[in-house]
Amino acid sequence: MRKIIIVLILFFTMSVASFASSFDAFNSFLQASVPDADAQRYLDNLSSDMGSVMLGGNIGVSASLGLSNIRFNLKISGTQMNSEIMRASGSDMLYMPILHAEFGLPYRIDLIGRYGFGYDSNIYGIGARYGLYESQLIVLPSISVQGLYSMMTTRSNGNDFDANNISLSTVATFDQIPFVMPYAGLGWSKTSLTPKSSNKQHLTGTDSTMGYTLGIAASFLMINADVSVTWYDMIPNYTLGISAGF
């Protein structure tokens, strides 16, 4: 199991290292000659993109490692970019590896920790999930709610910004079906983005939106796979997660 996890970490790390820097148009879109109204729109749209990046794979399943209810998942999410800054940078998609861990507590409470890395960026997330209803029937889903706070720091060739996101979600999981587990989620998200370079550091981009997730997990022996797609602001985020454990 340990060897499988190490191989997956190396694979994700090498994958991201092969991608070029993706924020080269950030400072040029926020020059002093650009009106504040235009710069505000650029930052708001970039906030929407980065919110989807931070939320990649936040709803899903993880396998237990057999250590005090610790569940661990390695994920890679691909998010389509729609903002002017990202498209001018030649970045139609961002692929972000994410380490997703959950710690089970009594009373159907899970603590969530996340770390993502790539493109001269780091993502940190912390949150909790509470199981509202645990189904015993195949035709009825289990219901849970979760909250997640994420932070993103980007320092990319002088194109620097910080972002944060808060999300609240409800998840329905059909966990009584053998070998596979379909799930669906509905959530609200708010993202703020602050430039740390350029001539528009007095502005802050914001975006608030509703989103939804469809996914399915499958287990075979000790290998667990999780595939999902999430839409926020109609921006699709595709996530593949792999874990090893019971």
N, C-alpha and C positions, 0 to 999 in steps of 0.2 A: 504494500500500500504506500509506504514511504517513497519507494522508487517511482511509482506512478505519479505522485504529487510533484516530486522533483522534476521529472521529465516535462510535466505540463507547465510548471513555472518557467523552465528554460525555453519552452516553445513560445509561450506568450511574450517573454522578454525579448527574444530574438525577433519576433514578429513586429513588435512596436519599434524596435531599433531600426528596422528597415524602412520606416516611413519618414519622409522629410518633414521639416518644420512646417506647421500649418497655419501660422498666425502672422505671416509677413506683411499683410495689408492692414494690420490693426492701426499702427501709428499713422500711416498715410491717409486713412479714412478719417482720422481725428486731428487733422492739422488745424492751426489757428485760423486759416482762411475758410474753413468749413463752418457754416452757420450752426449755432447750438441746436437749433431745431432738427437739422439733418443729422448731426452727431448723436442726438438723443435717440432718433429713430434707428440709427445703426446699432447703438448699444442695446436698445430694447430687443431688436431682432437677434443680436448675438446672445443676449440673455436666454432667449428661447432655445437656441441651439445648445448652449452650455448646460441648461437645465436638463435637456434630454440626455446629454452625455453623462451628467452626474447621476441620473436616475437609472442608467442602464443596468438591467438585471436586478433591480431592487426588490421586485416581487418574484418569488420562485421558491424552489425547494433546495435543501442541502441534505447530505447524508451524514449520519452520526459516525464519529471516529471511535466511539466506544469509550470516550474519556469524559466523564461527568457531564453527559448530555451536550457535548460540544459537537456542532455540525459545521462542516467546512466545504466550500465550493469554489472552484476556479472558473471564472467566467470571462468571456470576451464578447463585448457588445459592439455592434456597428451602427452608427447613427448618421442618418442623412442630414446634410447641412443645407439650410435655406437662406441664411443671412447674407447680406451684401459683403461683409468683411471676409467670411469664410470662402465664398465663391470667388472673390477677387484674389484670395490666397491660393486658389487652385485646389481647395479642399471640399469636395462634394460629399465625402464620407470620412468619419473618424472611427477608428477601431481601438477600443480601450480595454486592456486586460483589467480585471477586477478580482480581488480576493475578498470573498464574502463569508463571514463567520457568524454563527448563531450559538448562543448559550442558553440552554433550557433551564427555566426556574419553575418552582411549584406554581400551582394555580393557572396553568396554561399561559405562562408569560415567557417570551423569548427576548433576550437582548441581542441586538444586531450590531455588528461592526464591519466596516468596509474600507478597502484601500484600492484605489485605481492609479495607474501610472502610464505615461506616454506623452509624446509631443511636448516635452519640456513642461509637463503639467503633473500635478499630484492631486488626487481626490481622497478626502477623508469623510467617512460617514458613520453616524452612530444613531441608533434608534431602538425601538421596542415593538413587539407584536403581542397581541392578546387574543386568545381563542374565545370567541363569543359562544360558539356552538360546535360540538363535535358529533358529527353524524355517524350512525351505525348502519345506514342504508346506502346502497349503490346509487339510487336515484336522487338522493338528497345530498347537497354539498355541506362540508364543514365551512363555517364562517369565521373569519378573523379580521381584526383591524390592526393597522400598524402606522407608526409615525417615524419619519426619518429626517435627520438634519445632516446636510452634506456641505463641505467646503472644498473649493477648487482654487489652487494657486498655479498661475502660468507665468513663467519667465523664459521667453522664447526670443532670443536674439534682440533683446531690447524692447520687444512687444510684450508688455507686462500687464496683467490684470488679476484681480481676485474676484471670486464669485461664491455665493452661498445659496442653498436651496432648502426649503422645508416642504415636505410632502406628507399628506395624510391619505391612506388607502384602505379600502375594504376588499377582501379577497375571498372568493368562493372556491373551495378545493374539493374535487370528487376523489377522496382518498380511500374509498372502499373498493375501487376497481383493481383487480389483480394486475401487477406488473406495470401498469401505466397510471398516471394521475393527471387528468386534465384540470386546468384551473383558469379562472378569469378574475380580473381586478378592475376596480373603478377608483380613481383618485383625483386629488387636487394638489397642485404644485405652485409654489411661488419662488422665483429666482431673482436675485439681485446681483449686478455685476459692476465693479468699480475699477476704472482704469488706474494703473500704477505707472503708466508711461503715457506719452502723447501730450497734446495741448488741451485736452478735455478732461483733466483729472477732477474738475469740479462737478462733473456729471456722474450720474449713476443710472445704469440700465436696469429695467425691471420687466418681469413677465409673470402673469398669473394665468393659469389655465386648468382645465379638467382633462384627464387622460384615461385611457383604458388599456388593459393588457389581456392577451390571450396566450396560453402556453400549455405545454404538456411535458411531463416528466416520465421517464422510464427507468426501470431497474433490472439489471441482469447480474446475478451473483453479487460481486462486490462493487460493480461499476454502475454509477447512476448518471444519467444524462438529462438535461433540462433545456428545452427550446422554447423561446417566447418572442413575441413582438408586442411592443408598447407604442402607443401614439400619444404624444403631447403636442398641442398646437398643430396637429396633423403631421408631425414629424415622426416617421417610423424609426424605432430603435429595435434592432434584431440582436438577440442574446443567445449564446450557446454556453451552457454550464456543464462541467464534468466534475464528479467527485468520486472518491473511493472510500467505502465504509459500509456499515450496516444501518 
